[in-house]
Amino acid sequence: MTSHVAVPSNARARHRWVTLVVVLVGQFMASLDTTVGNVAAPDIGTELQVSAGTVRLAIVAYTLLYASLLITGARIGADRGRRPMFLAGVVVFTVASAAAGAAPSAAVLVGARAVQGIGAALMIPQIVSVIQISFTGSARARALSAFSAMISIGGAVGLAAGGGLIDLDLLGLGWRSVFLVNVPIGIVLFVVAALVLPRVPVVERRLDVPGVVLLTCGGILMTSALTLGTDSGWPPWSIAAVVAGVAVLAVFAAHQRRTSRRGRPVLVEPALFTTRGVRPGLLGLLLVGTPYTGILFCVAADLQVRHGSTAGVAGYALLPLAVGFGIGGVIPSLVRPGYQRALLIGGVAVAGTALLLLAWLTRGERWPVAAAEVVLGVCGLGYGASFSPLFALTVAHVRPANIPDASGMATTVIQFSFVVGVAVFGTVYQASGHIATAFVVMAVVVLVAPIIARLHTLREAGSPE
């Protein structure tokens, strides 16, 4: 007779949290690399002897592929297994980081950064699926809080870490260290993840290749126009790329509906958008997430222009925002599930009010940096308290079969909101010539986000099934 020893529930619980910590290291690396290269741009241009536009392309190539392939990564993970896809993503990301750090030319650097984005797109969508399946109730709220914090903290820390690594000039590597630092972390992450990530049987199905092509092309057109158009003053090609991107994404949506009606596999199940809370939640994530990178971009730029700070010092000034976000992210796990909506509204109100106060503090030619850092911390606190409930409410009613689609859509919207934030508020800042104006517009967007999402919820409730 074969006896089976039951694994104690507390041991399973500990394993879930260990697994979460491991995958969140991957999230932190991916978020870090969205901004870590920005401070290295001048040194890259000097050493590789290329134009600022070429350097900018090398920096944003990562974001282009990362944002465009998140939904595809989620679907591949669901169909081929989350564990192997996360591990594959770690390998691709780590190898590409090594290639970026050793790049002898701008062409190699651009290619390596693009491959980094592919690796991140394979890793990140698996995290939300793991959380949704492994956690329930207050534990899920805590897990989602940690996930949300890693997304946003990574971006803020990236600016400071990039400047710090370049200032240290480890082993004389200069700007290359901002990419090479991922290599030892990635190796350790792969080994530990291979040991702790559970093996889950999956039913493989055929990938919707036309959908992948349409979504990737549409995403690249949109993100390239928004990231590169801002820097170049919105030339005609960037406007045309936005229009073309919208058209391609519309074709993608039509393709998904038609393919689903025929009973064939799709990248995003259209039924997901009829699930209660999904559409207003995605809209809220877009509106609330957009000002966050606007803050990162505008504060870093204005400190360098108005105060003569180095990029590294400007990055350090944003650390209170990241710390505040981390502290605020703990609050949702301490609040009963029934009060999550109230916490969302309260957090948004705090963040919006802090942005208005920042607008008042920065109204002069030179503004009090120390006071602004305190207010940035408060702003981060509000963001952290609101972001996790917003994410949780977005996916709260999603059926298990649609979790990969929901996680892919939510992470894509978050990443896209970060791209939009730099484009929109960077343009406002450059056009007005003053950061206070950008802060006022950010505050308006943050404060009206819950109202717009609520109106969308009411319309959704009143629409026929």
C-alpha positions as CSV (number, residue, x, y, z in Angstrom):
1,M,0.0,0.0,0.0
2,T,1.3,3.4,-0.9
3,S,0.8,6.1,1.7
4,H,0.4,9.7,0.9
5,V,1.7,12.4,3.3
6,A,-0.3,15.5,3.2
7,V,1.6,18.7,2.9
8,P,0.6,21.0,5.9
9,S,-1.4,24.0,4.8
10,N,1.0,26.4,6.5
11,A,3.9,24.9,4.5
12,R,1.9,25.4,1.3
13,A,1.2,29.0,2.3
14,R,4.9,29.7,3.0
15,H,5.8,28.2,-0.4
16,R,3.2,30.5,-2.1
17,W,4.9,33.6,-0.6
18,V,8.4,32.4,-1.5
19,T,7.2,31.9,-5.1
20,L,5.7,35.4,-5.1
21,V,9.0,36.9,-3.9
22,V,10.9,35.1,-6.6
23,V,8.6,36.2,-9.5
24,L,8.5,39.8,-8.1
25,V,12.3,40.0,-8.5
26,G,11.6,39.5,-12.2
27,Q,9.0,42.2,-12.2
28,F,11.4,44.6,-10.4
29,M,14.2,43.9,-13.0
30,A,11.7,44.5,-15.9
31,S,10.4,47.8,-14.4
32,L,13.9,49.0,-13.5
33,D,15.0,48.7,-17.2
34,T,12.2,50.9,-18.4
35,T,14.1,53.9,-16.9
36,V,17.6,52.8,-15.9
37,G,19.0,53.5,-19.3
38,N,17.8,57.1,-19.5
39,V,20.5,58.5,-17.3
40,A,23.2,56.6,-19.4
41,A,22.1,58.2,-22.7
42,P,24.8,61.0,-22.8
43,D,27.6,58.5,-22.0
44,I,26.3,56.0,-24.6
45,G,26.2,58.7,-27.3
46,T,29.8,59.8,-26.5
47,E,31.4,56.4,-26.4
48,L,29.6,54.9,-29.4
49,Q,29.8,58.2,-31.3
50,V,26.1,58.2,-32.4
51,S,23.4,60.9,-32.5
52,A,21.0,61.6,-29.7
53,G,18.1,60.1,-31.8
54,T,20.0,56.8,-32.2
55,V,20.6,56.7,-28.4
56,R,17.0,57.4,-27.7
57,L,16.0,54.5,-30.0
58,A,18.3,52.2,-28.1
59,I,16.7,53.3,-24.8
60,V,13.1,52.9,-26.0
61,A,13.6,49.7,-28.1
62,Y,13.0,47.8,-24.8
63,T,9.7,49.5,-24.1
64,L,8.5,49.0,-27.7
65,L,8.8,45.2,-27.6
66,Y,7.9,44.9,-23.9
67,A,4.6,46.8,-24.1
68,S,3.6,45.3,-27.5
69,L,4.1,41.6,-26.5
70,L,2.7,41.4,-23.0
71,I,-0.7,40.0,-24.2
72,T,1.1,37.5,-26.4
73,G,3.3,36.5,-23.4
74,A,0.3,36.0,-21.3
75,R,-1.4,33.7,-23.9
76,I,1.8,31.7,-24.5
77,G,2.1,31.2,-20.8
78,A,-1.4,29.9,-20.5
79,D,-1.0,27.6,-23.5
80,R,2.5,26.4,-22.9
81,G,2.9,26.7,-19.1
82,R,3.7,29.6,-16.9
83,R,6.7,28.1,-15.3
84,P,8.6,27.4,-18.5
85,M,7.6,30.8,-20.0
86,F,8.8,32.6,-16.9
87,L,12.1,30.7,-16.9
88,A,12.5,31.3,-20.7
89,G,11.9,35.0,-20.1
90,V,14.5,35.2,-17.4
91,V,17.1,33.5,-19.8
92,V,16.3,35.8,-22.7
93,F,16.3,38.9,-20.5
94,T,19.6,38.0,-18.9
95,V,21.4,37.1,-22.1
96,A,20.2,40.2,-23.8
97,S,21.3,42.3,-20.8
98,A,24.8,40.9,-21.2
99,A,24.7,41.7,-24.9
100,A,23.6,45.3,-24.2
101,G,26.3,45.8,-21.7
102,A,29.0,44.5,-24.1
103,A,27.5,46.1,-27.2
104,P,30.3,47.3,-29.5
105,S,27.9,49.5,-31.6
106,A,24.6,51.2,-31.5
107,A,23.0,48.6,-33.8
108,V,23.9,45.8,-31.4
109,L,22.7,47.8,-28.4
110,V,19.3,48.5,-30.1
111,G,18.9,44.9,-31.0
112,A,19.9,43.7,-27.5
113,R,17.4,46.1,-25.9
114,A,14.6,44.9,-28.1
115,V,15.4,41.3,-27.1
116,Q,15.4,42.4,-23.5
117,G,11.8,43.6,-24.1
118,I,10.8,40.2,-25.5
119,G,12.2,38.5,-22.4
120,A,10.3,40.8,-20.1
121,A,7.1,40.2,-22.0
122,L,7.5,36.5,-21.5
123,M,8.2,36.9,-17.7
124,I,5.8,39.5,-16.5
125,P,2.3,38.3,-17.5
126,Q,2.9,35.0,-15.7
127,I,3.0,36.9,-12.3
128,V,-0.6,38.1,-12.2
129,S,-1.8,34.6,-13.3
130,V,0.2,33.1,-10.4
131,I,-1.3,35.5,-8.0
132,Q,-4.9,35.1,-9.1
133,I,-4.6,31.3,-9.0
134,S,-2.5,30.9,-5.8
135,F,-4.0,33.5,-3.5
136,T,-7.5,34.4,-2.3
137,G,-9.1,37.0,-0.1
138,S,-6.7,39.2,2.0
139,A,-3.7,37.2,0.9
140,R,-4.5,38.1,-2.7
141,A,-4.8,41.8,-1.8
142,R,-1.3,41.7,-0.2
143,A,0.1,39.9,-3.2
144,L,-1.4,42.3,-5.7
145,S,-0.1,45.2,-3.5
146,A,3.4,43.9,-3.7
147,F,3.0,43.4,-7.5
148,S,1.7,46.9,-8.0
149,A,4.5,48.3,-5.9
150,M,7.2,46.6,-7.9
151,I,5.8,48.0,-11.1
152,S,6.0,51.6,-10.0
153,I,8.9,51.5,-7.6
154,G,11.1,49.8,-10.2
155,G,10.7,52.8,-12.6
156,A,11.6,55.4,-10.0
157,V,14.5,53.4,-8.6
158,G,15.8,52.9,-12.1
159,L,16.6,56.6,-12.5
160,A,18.5,56.7,-9.2
161,A,20.2,53.3,-9.7
162,G,21.3,54.2,-13.2
163,G,22.9,57.4,-12.0
164,G,24.4,55.7,-9.0
165,L,26.0,52.9,-11.1
166,I,27.5,55.4,-13.6
167,D,28.8,57.6,-10.8
168,L,30.5,54.5,-9.1
169,D,32.0,53.5,-12.5
170,L,32.4,49.9,-11.3
171,L,35.4,48.2,-12.9
172,G,35.6,51.1,-15.3
173,L,32.4,49.9,-17.0
174,G,30.7,53.3,-17.1
175,W,27.2,53.1,-18.7
176,R,27.6,49.4,-19.4
177,S,27.1,48.6,-15.8
178,V,23.4,49.7,-15.9
179,F,22.7,46.7,-18.2
180,L,25.3,44.2,-16.9
181,V,24.0,44.5,-13.3
182,N,21.0,42.3,-14.5
183,V,23.3,39.4,-15.3
184,P,24.2,38.1,-11.8
185,I,20.6,38.9,-10.6
186,G,19.2,37.0,-13.6
187,I,21.4,33.9,-13.0
188,V,20.4,33.7,-9.4
189,L,16.7,34.3,-10.3
190,F,16.7,31.5,-12.8
191,V,18.3,29.0,-10.4
192,V,15.9,29.8,-7.6
193,A,12.8,30.0,-9.8
194,A,13.6,26.6,-11.3
195,L,13.5,25.2,-7.8
196,V,10.4,26.9,-6.4
197,L,8.0,27.5,-9.3
198,P,5.4,24.8,-9.4
199,R,4.9,22.5,-12.4
200,V,1.3,22.8,-13.6
201,P,-0.1,20.7,-16.4
202,V,-1.5,22.6,-19.3
203,V,-3.5,21.9,-22.4
204,E,-1.6,23.3,-25.4
205,R,-3.5,25.0,-28.2
206,R,-2.6,26.6,-31.4
207,L,-1.3,30.2,-31.2
208,D,-3.3,32.9,-33.0
209,V,-0.3,34.0,-35.2
210,P,-2.3,36.6,-37.3
211,G,-3.4,38.1,-34.0
212,V,0.1,38.2,-32.7
213,V,1.3,40.0,-35.8
214,L,-1.5,42.5,-35.8
215,L,-1.2,43.3,-32.1
216,T,2.6,43.6,-32.2
217,C,2.6,45.9,-35.2
218,G,-0.2,48.1,-33.8
219,G,1.6,48.3,-30.4
220,I,5.0,49.1,-31.9
221,L,3.4,51.8,-34.1
222,M,1.7,53.4,-31.2
223,T,4.5,53.2,-28.7
224,S,7.2,54.3,-31.1
225,A,5.2,57.4,-32.1
226,L,4.5,58.3,-28.5
227,T,8.1,57.8,-27.2
228,L,10.0,59.2,-30.2
229,G,7.5,61.8,-31.3
230,T,7.7,63.6,-27.9
231,D,11.5,64.1,-28.3
232,S,11.3,65.3,-31.9
233,G,8.4,67.8,-31.6
234,W,5.7,65.6,-33.1
235,P,6.8,65.5,-36.8
236,P,4.2,64.3,-39.4
237,W,5.5,60.7,-39.3
238,S,4.7,60.4,-35.6
239,I,1.1,61.5,-36.2
240,A,0.8,59.1,-39.1
241,A,2.2,56.3,-36.9
242,V,-0.5,57.0,-34.2
243,V,-3.3,56.9,-36.8
244,A,-1.8,53.7,-38.4
245,G,-1.4,52.1,-35.0
246,V,-5.1,52.8,-34.1
247,A,-6.2,51.4,-37.4
248,V,-4.1,48.2,-37.0
249,L,-5.4,47.7,-33.4
250,A,-9.0,48.1,-34.7
251,V,-8.3,45.4,-37.3
252,F,-6.9,43.2,-34.5
253,A,-10.1,43.7,-32.4
254,A,-12.2,42.7,-35.4
255,H,-10.0,39.7,-36.0
256,Q,-10.4,38.5,-32.4
257,R,-14.2,38.8,-32.6
258,R,-14.4,37.0,-35.9
259,T,-12.0,34.2,-34.8
260,S,-13.7,33.7,-31.5
261,R,-17.1,33.3,-33.2
262,R,-15.6,30.6,-35.3
263,G,-14.5,28.7,-32.2
264,R,-10.8,29.1,-32.9
265,P,-8.1,30.2,-30.4
266,V,-7.6,33.9,-29.9
267,L,-5.1,36.1,-28.1
268,V,-7.7,37.9,-26.1
269,E,-11.1,36.4,-25.5
270,P,-13.7,39.1,-26.4
271,A,-16.0,37.9,-23.6
272,L,-13.5,39.2,-21.2
273,F,-14.7,42.8,-21.9
274,T,-18.2,41.9,-20.9
275,T,-17.0,40.8,-17.4
276,R,-18.1,43.2,-14.7
277,G,-15.4,45.7,-13.7
278,V,-13.0,44.9,-16.5
279,R,-13.6,47.9,-18.8
280,P,-13.9,50.6,-16.1
281,G,-10.9,49.0,-14.3
282,L,-8.7,49.2,-17.5
283,L,-9.8,52.7,-18.1
284,G,-8.9,53.6,-14.5
285,L,-5.5,52.0,-14.8
286,L,-4.8,54.0,-17.9
287,L,-5.9,57.3,-16.4
288,V,-4.3,56.8,-13.0
289,G,-1.1,55.3,-14.4
290,T,-0.4,58.0,-17.0
291,P,0.6,60.8,-14.6
292,Y,3.0,58.5,-12.7
293,T,5.7,58.5,-15.4
294,G,4.8,62.1,-16.2
295,I,6.1,62.9,-12.7
296,L,9.3,60.9,-13.2
297,F,10.0,62.6,-16.5
298,C,9.1,66.1,-15.6
299,V,10.8,66.2,-12.2
300,A,14.0,64.7,-13.6
301,A,14.0,67.0,-16.6
302,D,13.2,70.2,-14.6
303,L,15.9,69.5,-11.9
304,Q,18.5,69.3,-14.7
305,V,17.3,72.3,-16.6
306,R,16.4,74.7,-13.7
307,H,18.7,73.5,-11.0
308,G,21.6,72.2,-13.0
309,S,21.4,68.8,-11.3
310,T,23.1,65.8,-12.8
311,A,20.8,63.0,-14.1
312,G,21.9,60.9,-11.1
313,V,21.0,63.5,-8.5
314,A,17.7,64.1,-10.3
315,G,17.0,60.4,-10.0
316,Y,17.8,60.3,-6.3
317,A,15.2,63.2,-5.8
318,L,12.5,60.8,-7.0
319,L,13.3,58.1,-4.4
320,P,10.7,59.5,-1.9
321,L,8.0,58.9,-4.6
322,A,9.1,55.2,-4.7
323,V,9.3,54.9,-0.9
324,G,5.9,56.4,-0.5
325,F,4.5,54.1,-3.1
326,G,5.9,51.1,-1.2
327,I,4.5,52.2,2.1
328,G,1.1,53.0,0.6
329,G,1.1,49.6,-1.1
330,V,0.9,47.9,2.3
331,I,-2.3,49.7,3.3
332,P,-4.7,47.7,1.0
333,S,-3.6,44.5,2.7
334,L,-4.7,46.0,6.1
335,V,-8.1,47.0,4.9
336,R,-11.2,44.8,4.7
337,P,-12.2,43.8,1.1
338,G,-15.4,45.8,1.4
339,Y,-13.5,49.0,1.9
340,Q,-11.2,48.7,-1.1
341,R,-13.3,51.1,-3.2
342,A,-13.2,53.7,-0.5
343,L,-9.4,53.2,-0.2
344,L,-9.1,53.7,-4.0
345,I,-11.0,57.0,-3.8
346,G,-9.0,58.2,-0.8
347,G,-5.6,57.3,-2.3
348,V,-6.5,59.0,-5.6
349,A,-7.6,62.1,-3.6
350,V,-4.3,62.2,-1.7
351,A,-2.2,61.8,-4.9
352,G,-4.2,64.5,-6.7
353,T,-4.0,66.9,-3.8
354,A,-0.2,66.3,-3.6
355,L,0.2,67.1,-7.3
356,L,-1.7,70.4,-6.8
357,L,0.6,71.2,-3.9
358,L,3.6,70.4,-6.1
359,A,2.3,72.8,-8.7
360,W,2.2,75.5,-6.1
361,L,5.7,74.7,-4.8
362,T,7.2,74.7,-8.3
363,R,5.5,77.9,-9.5
364,G,8.8,79.9,-9.3
365,E,11.9,79.7,-11.5
366,R,13.7,77.7,-8.8
367,W,11.7,75.6,-6.4
368,P,12.4,74.2,-2.9
369,V,13.6,70.7,-3.7
370,A,13.5,69.4,-0.1
371,A,9.9,70.4,0.4
372,A,9.0,69.0,-3.0
373,E,10.5,65.7,-2.1
374,V,8.3,65.5,1.0
375,V,5.2,66.1,-1.1
376,L,6.5,63.5,-3.7
377,G,6.5,61.0,-0.8
378,V,2.9,61.8,0.1
379,C,2.0,61.6,-3.6
380,G,3.6,58.1,-3.7
381,L,1.7,57.1,-0.6
382,G,-1.6,58.0,-2.3
383,Y,-0.6,56.2,-5.4
384,G,0.4,53.1,-3.5
385,A,-2.8,53.0,-1.5
386,S,-5.0,53.3,-4.7
387,F,-3.2,51.3,-7.3
388,S,-3.5,47.8,-5.8
389,P,-7.3,48.1,-5.1
390,L,-7.8,49.4,-8.7
391,F,-5.9,46.5,-10.1
392,A,-7.7,44.0,-7.8
393,L,-11.2,45.4,-8.8
394,T,-10.3,45.2,-12.4
395,V,-9.7,41.4,-12.3
396,A,-12.0,40.6,-9.3
397,H,-14.8,38.9,-11.4
398,V,-12.7,37.4,-14.1
399,R,-13.3,33.6,-14.6
400,P,-10.2,31.4,-14.1
401,A,-10.2,30.5,-17.9
402,N,-9.8,34.2,-18.7
403,I,-7.2,35.1,-16.1
404,P,-4.3,35.0,-18.7
405,D,-6.2,37.4,-21.0
406,A,-7.0,39.7,-18.0
407,S,-3.5,39.7,-16.7
408,G,-2.1,40.4,-20.2
409,M,-4.6,43.2,-20.8
410,A,-4.0,44.8,-17.4
411,T,-0.2,44.8,-17.5
412,T,-0.3,46.0,-21.1
413,V,-2.6,48.9,-20.1
414,I,-0.3,49.8,-17.2
415,Q,2.8,49.7,-19.4
416,F,1.1,51.7,-22.2
417,S,-0.1,54.3,-19.6
418,F,3.6,54.8,-18.7
419,V,4.4,55.4,-22.3
420,V,1.5,57.8,-22.7
421,G,2.5,59.6,-19.5
422,V,5.9,60.6,-20.9
423,A,4.4,61.6,-24.2
424,V,1.5,63.7,-22.9
425,F,3.0,65.4,-19.9
426,G,6.4,65.6,-21.5
427,T,4.7,67.6,-24.3
428,V,2.8,69.7,-21.8
429,Y,6.0,70.5,-19.9
430,Q,8.0,71.3,-23.1
431,A,5.2,73.4,-24.6
432,S,4.5,75.4,-21.4
433,G,8.1,75.7,-20.3
434,H,7.1,75.2,-16.7
435,I,6.7,72.1,-14.6
436,A,3.9,73.6,-12.5
437,T,1.6,73.6,-15.5
438,A,2.3,69.9,-16.0
439,F,1.6,69.2,-12.4
440,V,-1.8,70.9,-12.6
441,V,-2.8,68.8,-15.6
442,M,-1.6,65.6,-13.9
443,A,-3.7,66.5,-10.9
444,V,-6.8,66.9,-13.0
445,V,-6.3,63.6,-14.7
446,V,-5.8,61.7,-11.4
447,L,-8.7,63.4,-9.7
448,V,-11.2,62.8,-12.5
449,A,-10.1,59.2,-13.1
450,P,-12.5,57.6,-10.5
451,I,-15.4,59.8,-11.8
452,I,-14.9,58.7,-15.4
453,A,-14.4,55.0,-14.3
454,R,-17.6,55.3,-12.2
455,L,-19.6,56.7,-15.0
456,H,-18.3,53.9,-17.2
457,T,-19.4,51.4,-14.5
458,L,-22.9,52.8,-14.4
459,R,-23.2,52.6,-18.2
460,E,-21.9,49.1,-18.1
461,A,-24.5,48.1,-15.5
462,G,-27.3,49.6,-17.5
463,S,-26.3,47.9,-20.8
464,P,-28.0,44.7,-21.9
465,E,-26.1,41.5,-21.4
